[in-house]
């Protein structure tokens, strides 16, 4: 288990965070088509390989979450993708759930599936080079949601997944995402997220998970995207830290936030505020998908042969996120470095 703790610290320590490049084929196709790129196995690989070969991989990215398609692909230099990532001193990881499906007896909510056959899939991914895993549960906030059924069912699935991941020698990222969709207040988000996270740890402990060999990937505490409430990044930081101090056991080495629909700058600014006010022993870092890739994808789509320009765009965003893990980001630095 000390080895799992070492892997977790390598992924999230020293100002590094996680590049979430685990979009499903359907999601990645939509993102490519939105910038007028035809989605294919080759175009998806080319964009991702461009990021995985950038300089910031060595300095800002401690781990990369891959999708099943990507972990089995070979790059243009003949190296397998996990090897390309490992050679950059980053840790290859893999999304192992099979997606959120309608929760029986609560049709507005979702349950994440993928436990069937998971032990065998984990063995295959380990052989391919993965050393950490990810499983995402999703919850909505409304008058009656998240329900006790949703909270309990998803926490149980997350714990069973985590147990199998650790059995396979890999660090599980536990991702209970309370979605920002809706008109709820930040206080609603605080209450519901706290309830969700506490139940997750009840189940993790019941399933004998070694918490030092895990990483939590939660949402920040934000008002709903349809809410009229506007709060400062300082207030977001205060509420987020309040939630995590009350809900997360101290043995957990670190927390890698998801961006959850925030813009690149919002996700960076809010992470920076969290770290400026961080009075916990948790490492607070990022596990961003769009909030690390969006500008690079837009740049790349204009000229897919301009690899260096695309990498420079990605390097800038990764550097800003890395500074935010240390509470050293500012709008001035953002503009000067760009």
TASULBEL-V169058 format. One record per residue. RES is the residue in one small letter. SS is DSSP state (@ for helix, = for strand, . for the rest). PHI is phi as a letter, one per 40 degrees, with the letter a starting at -180 (* if undefined). OMEGA is omega in radians with two decimals (NA if undefined). Layout:
# TASULBEL-V169058
<<RES,SS,PHI,OMEGA> <RES,SS,PHI,OMEGA>>
This chain:
# TASULBEL-V169058
<<x,.,*,3.08> <x,@,c,3.10> <x,@,c,3.10> <x,@,c,3.08> <x,@,c,3.10> <x,@,c,3.12> <x,@,c,3.14> <x,@,d,-3.12> <x,@,c,3.08> <x,@,c,-3.11> <x,@,c,-2.96> <x,@,b,-3.10> <x,.,c,3.02> <x,.,f,3.09> <x,.,g,-3.13> <x,.,b,3.09> <x,=,a,-3.03> <x,=,b,2.98> <x,=,c,3.13> <x,=,c,3.14> <x,=,b,-3.02> <x,.,b,3.10> <x,.,d,3.08> <x,.,c,3.12> <x,@,d,3.14> <x,@,c,-3.14> <x,@,c,-3.14> <x,@,c,3.12> <x,@,c,3.12> <x,@,c,-3.11> <x,@,c,3.10> <x,@,c,-3.12> <x,@,c,3.09> <x,@,c,3.08> <x,.,b,3.03> <x,.,g,3.03> <x,.,b,3.09> <x,.,c,-3.12> <x,.,c,3.05> <x,.,a,3.09> <x,@,d,-3.11> <x,@,c,-3.10> <x,@,c,3.09> <x,@,c,3.13> <x,@,c,-3.09> <x,@,d,3.14> <x,@,c,-3.11> <x,@,c,3.14> <x,@,c,3.08> <x,@,d,3.12> <x,@,c,-3.08> <x,@,c,-3.12> <x,.,c,-3.07> <x,.,c,-3.10> <x,.,c,-3.06> <x,@,c,3.07> <x,@,d,-3.08> <x,@,c,-3.00> <x,@,b,-2.99> <x,.,b,-3.03> <x,=,b,-3.13> <x,=,c,-3.13> <x,=,a,3.10> <x,=,b,3.05> <x,=,c,-3.10> <x,=,b,3.02> <x,.,b,-3.09> <x,@,d,3.12> <x,@,c,-2.98> <x,@,c,-3.07> <x,@,c,-3.12> <x,.,c,-3.09> <x,.,c,3.08> <x,=,b,-3.12> <x,.,c,-3.08> <x,.,c,3.13> <x,.,c,3.10> <x,.,g,3.14> <x,.,c,3.04> <x,=,c,-3.08> <x,@,d,3.10> <x,@,d,3.12> <x,@,c,3.10> <x,@,d,-3.14> <x,@,c,3.14> <x,@,c,-3.14> <x,@,c,3.08> <x,.,c,-3.13> <x,.,g,3.06> <x,.,b,-3.06> <x,=,b,3.08> <x,=,c,3.08> <x,=,b,-3.04> <x,=,a,2.98> <x,=,c,-3.04> <x,.,b,3.06> <x,.,c,-3.12> <x,.,b,3.02> <x,.,h,-3.13> <x,=,c,-3.14> <x,=,b,3.14> <x,=,d,3.14> <x,=,c,3.14> <x,.,d,-3.14> <x,.,g,2.99> <x,=,a,-2.89> <x,=,c,3.09> <x,=,c,-3.04> <x,=,b,-3.06> <x,=,b,2.96> <x,=,b,3.14> <x,=,c,-3.11> <x,.,b,3.10> <x,.,h,-3.13> <x,.,c,3.13> <x,.,c,3.12> <x,.,g,-3.05> <x,@,c,-3.12> <x,@,d,-3.12> <x,@,c,3.11> <x,@,c,3.14> <x,@,c,3.10> <x,@,c,3.12> <x,@,c,-3.12> <x,@,c,3.10> <x,@,c,3.12> <x,@,c,3.12> <x,@,c,3.07> <x,.,h,3.14> <x,.,c,3.09> <x,.,b,2.96> <x,=,a,-3.02> <x,=,b,3.10> <x,=,a,3.07> <x,=,b,-3.06> <x,=,b,2.98> <x,=,b,-3.12> <x,=,b,-3.10> <x,=,b,3.06> <x,.,b,3.04> <x,.,b,3.03> <x,.,a,-3.11> <x,.,d,-3.08> <x,.,b,-3.05> <x,.,b,-0.01> <x,.,c,-3.13> <x,.,c,3.06> <x,@,d,3.13> <x,@,c,3.13> <x,@,c,-3.11> <x,@,c,-3.10> <x,@,c,-3.09> <x,@,c,-3.12> <x,@,c,3.09> <x,@,c,3.12> <x,@,c,3.13> <x,@,c,3.11> <x,@,c,-3.12> <x,@,c,3.11> <x,@,c,3.06> <x,@,c,-3.09> <x,@,c,3.13> <x,@,c,3.13> <x,@,c,3.12> <x,@,c,3.13> <x,@,c,3.07> <x,@,d,-3.12> <x,.,c,3.12> <x,.,g,-3.12> <x,.,b,3.12> <x,=,c,3.08> <x,=,c,2.89> <x,=,c,3.13> <x,=,b,-3.03> <x,=,b,3.01> <x,=,c,-3.06> <x,=,b,2.98> <x,=,c,-2.98> <x,.,c,3.12> <x,.,c,3.12> <x,.,c,3.09> <x,.,h,-3.12> <x,.,b,-3.12> <x,.,c,3.11> <x,.,c,3.07> <x,@,c,3.10> <x,@,c,3.04> <x,@,d,-3.14> <x,@,c,3.11> <x,@,c,-3.10> <x,@,c,-3.06> <x,@,c,3.13> <x,@,c,3.11> <x,@,c,3.14> <x,@,c,3.14> <x,@,c,-3.08> <x,@,c,3.12> <x,@,d,3.14> <x,@,c,3.09> <x,@,d,-3.12> <x,@,c,3.00> <x,@,d,-3.11> <x,@,c,3.11> <x,@,c,3.14> <x,@,c,3.10> <x,@,d,-3.13> <x,.,c,3.02> <x,.,g,3.09> <x,.,c,3.03> <x,.,c,-2.99> <x,@,c,3.11> <x,@,c,3.12> <x,@,b,3.12> <x,=,b,2.99> <x,=,b,3.07> <x,=,c,3.08> <x,.,b,-3.10> <x,.,b,2.94> <x,.,c,2.93> <x,.,c,3.12> <x,.,c,-3.05> <x,.,b,2.96> <x,.,c,3.13> <x,.,c,-3.09> <x,.,c,3.06> <x,.,b,3.14> <x,.,c,3.08> <x,.,c,-3.12> <x,.,c,3.06> <x,.,b,3.13> <x,.,b,-3.09> <x,.,c,3.09> <x,@,c,3.08> <x,@,c,3.12> <x,@,c,3.07> <x,@,d,3.13> <x,@,c,-3.12> <x,@,c,-3.12> <x,@,c,-3.14> <x,@,c,3.13> <x,@,c,3.09> <x,@,d,3.13> <x,@,d,-3.03> <x,@,c,3.11> <x,@,c,-3.10> <x,@,c,-2.94> <x,@,b,-2.99> <x,.,b,3.10> <x,.,c,-3.05> <x,.,c,-3.14> <x,.,c,-3.13> <x,.,c,-3.05> <x,.,c,-3.08> <x,=,a,-3.06> <x,=,b,3.14> <x,=,b,-3.03> <x,=,c,2.93> <x,.,c,-3.11> <x,.,c,2.93> <x,.,f,3.10> <x,.,g,3.04> <x,.,c,3.01> <x,.,c,3.11> <x,@,d,-3.09> <x,@,c,3.10> <x,@,c,-3.12> <x,@,c,3.12> <x,@,c,-3.12> <x,@,c,-3.11> <x,@,c,3.06> <x,@,c,3.12> <x,@,c,3.13> <x,@,c,3.11> <x,@,d,-3.11> <x,@,c,3.06> <x,@,c,-3.11> <x,.,b,-3.05> <x,.,c,3.10> <x,.,b,3.08> <x,.,b,3.04> <x,.,c,3.14> <x,.,c,2.87> <x,=,c,3.13> <x,=,b,-3.06> <x,=,b,-3.02> <x,=,b,2.92> <x,=,b,-2.96> <x,=,b,3.02> <x,.,b,3.14> <x,@,d,-3.06> <x,@,c,2.98> <x,@,b,-2.94> <x,@,b,-2.90> <x,@,c,-3.13> <x,@,c,3.12> <x,@,c,3.14> <x,@,c,3.12> <x,@,c,3.13> <x,@,c,-3.10> <x,@,c,-3.07> <x,@,c,-3.14> <x,@,c,3.09> <x,.,a,-3.04> <x,.,c,3.12> <x,.,c,-3.14> <x,.,c,-3.10> <x,@,c,-3.09> <x,@,c,3.12> <x,@,c,3.10> <x,@,c,-3.14> <x,@,c,3.11> <x,@,c,3.10> <x,@,c,3.11> <x,@,c,-3.14> <x,@,d,3.12> <x,@,c,-3.10> <x,@,c,-3.14> <x,@,c,3.12> <x,@,c,3.12> <x,@,c,3.11> <x,@,c,3.12> <x,@,c,3.08> <x,@,c,-3.14> <x,@,c,3.09> <x,@,c,-3.14> <x,.,b,-3.09> <x,.,g,-3.05> <x,.,b,-3.14> <x,.,c,2.99> <x,.,a,3.10> <x,@,c,3.14> <x,@,c,3.12> <x,@,c,3.12> <x,@,d,-3.10> <x,@,c,-3.11> <x,@,c,-3.07> <x,@,c,-3.03> <x,.,c,NA>>
